[in-house]
Amino acid sequence: MNSKIRKIIFLLLVTFTGVFAQELELANSYFKQGEYDKAAELYKKLSSDRNKARLIHADYLSTMTKLKDFDAAEKFLKSQIKNNGNQISYRADLAQLHEISGQSDLANVEYNSLIEEAAKVDNYVYELQNFFYKANKIDMAVKLLLTARTKGKDAHKFDTQLARGYLYLDQKDKMLEEVLGFGVRSKNYAYVQATIQDNIKSDKEIDMLEKILYGKIQDSPNESFYTEILIWHFTQKADFARAFIQARALDRRQKLFGFKVFELAGASYNAKDYKNAAKMYQYIMEEYPDGELYPYARRWLIQSKEELIKTTFPIDNEQIKDLIEQYNLLIVDVGINTKTIEALRNMALLNAFYLQNHDKAIEILESAIASAGNNQKFIDQCKLDLGDIYILKDEPWESTLLYMQVEKSQKEDNLAEIAKLKNAKLQYYTGQFELSKEILDILKKATTREISNDAMQLSLLIQDNTGLDTSEVAMAEFSKVDLLIFQNRYDESIIQLDSLFQKYKSHSLADEILWLKANTLLKINKIDEAVKDLKAIIENYKYDILADDALFILAKVTEENLKDKPKAMEYYRTLLKDYPGSIYGAQSRIRFRELRGDNVN
């Protein structure tokens, strides 16, 4: 073939392709505009080429269906089936056409026949499954997958596909069976956890999940996967009491030497559930007295008790002294080493903040620093503590120097951010609001969320109560009282806060004053007065940011101090209803269920 002929053929092909593209574009335009008669005429012309018919298949079929030209549609489909025998979805289209045209019985026979045929070949299964999803025939898709599973003589085949189908059918019990089956065989915790997190929401669904998991554990006691998922589930709900029961059972059954329980105890402690954390550390000590976790569990047990005492009002100084003695005994028994230097820190802070033994605390911290060796991070943590103690002693310049030393020493660590935050608070305490806010604005982008949130809150407090349109006098008085509270000078601070509230009832600081006062009153066991202030916040500042904080503390105090369970339940219910996005939601739900008498153990 000479070059001239090749050129002619090439030009013809280009011309033909160009004409086809133009006609296809015009047909599609008619289709989109609802001019189905015009679209059908062009599609019919284009369908004469078997190769190009595949490109217009869906739109041409839809056009004829809308025109109710079922005979032409059937003729087109039969042609497509003849020319593309290996594409089972065309036969499914024909069955659907029969259904649309009123021949439901025939359609069902054809669907079932297709399922039986497709179930023998995996590629057909996927093709027909996709058709059923597009046609919104999820029940058919599930039937297809179950038939393919039976024919393949594999009880687990297509498990994730079936899970998806059951989800769309809202048969979440069956979905969970498939998801857990896949998870346990593949040990794919992430897939199972993500599926549960995304799709199990309501109380009814949660109860169903727990029932299924308990059943799996009972049926397969040696399979740890189900227990691990249940522990994870309870941890997500901050229900550490039930998580501990499962972790303890797993620990004993698989001889894990307390490591799983220790990990869970850390999560419980970080979630501020010190009571259950203490129970877990106690278990490790009793179960493994010679284990490598023993000294760590012992220290964390004391520390958990410490947090319980510090967050249970009123704070009992005799209990503080007992904690210090427990730390002393730990150091005597185990010695001063990497496992116990944290105990020295804790002893120092208890002496400083609760017993006002400032010089003793400084002496203990200096001893801890001397015993830390090359552990620079620990040394700098102790320096931050020393800075805090110098604030207690009314020596702020010493504090600033120590904070700046740590900031310089720990540039690559979040300890530098903690040092900056402490320095910002110190500037705030001493009325240097502009400098404090400059530091806080930098810390809003801190790597640690807690530091970022603290910086944001204090920055907003300063911003809202200082500046061109606001006198700084009220803020200066407020920050001085805040310093008194940091120094544990509670009686003096209450008198000052009473005076401030009377003076600034109409000021933007009013709810902040009440909040600070209520929390201080709780620390000195003046419960009734604290309740009065908490109620004042809820009633008069319902839409301010402290309202849900006040409601949760009110509910907690009503439950634990006033022993009025019905009223506490009412407060928890109100918080869940009126503040659905509150950070106290999970704790409120658990406490409400406990008060209602649900079996949470």
TAGIGI-V306742 format. One record per run of one state. SS is the DSSP state (alpha for helix, beta for strand, coil for the rest). FROM is the first residue (numbers start at 0). TO is the last residue. If there is no record, write none. Layout:
[[SS,FROM,TO] [SS,FROM,TO]]
//
This chain:
[[coil,0,1] [alpha,2,32] [coil,33,34] [alpha,35,45] [coil,46,48] [alpha,49,65] [coil,66,68] [alpha,69,82] [coil,83,86] [alpha,87,99] [coil,100,102] [alpha,103,117] [coil,118,120] [alpha,121,133] [coil,134,136] [alpha,137,150] [coil,151,157] [alpha,158,167] [coil,168,170] [alpha,171,185] [coil,186,187] [alpha,188,198] [coil,199,201] [alpha,202,218] [coil,219,222] [alpha,223,235] [coil,236,238] [alpha,239,253] [coil,254,257] [alpha,258,269] [coil,270,272] [alpha,273,286] [coil,287,292] [alpha,293,309] [coil,310,315] [alpha,316,333] [coil,334,339] [alpha,340,352] [coil,353,356] [alpha,357,369] [coil,370,374] [alpha,375,391] [coil,392,394] [alpha,395,408] [coil,409,412] [alpha,413,428] [coil,429,431] [alpha,432,442] [coil,443,447] [alpha,448,464] [coil,465,471] [alpha,472,485] [coil,486,488] [alpha,489,502] [coil,503,508] [alpha,509,522] [coil,523,525] [alpha,526,539] [coil,540,545] [alpha,546,559] [coil,560,563] [alpha,564,577] [coil,578,583] [alpha,584,595] [coil,596,600]]
//
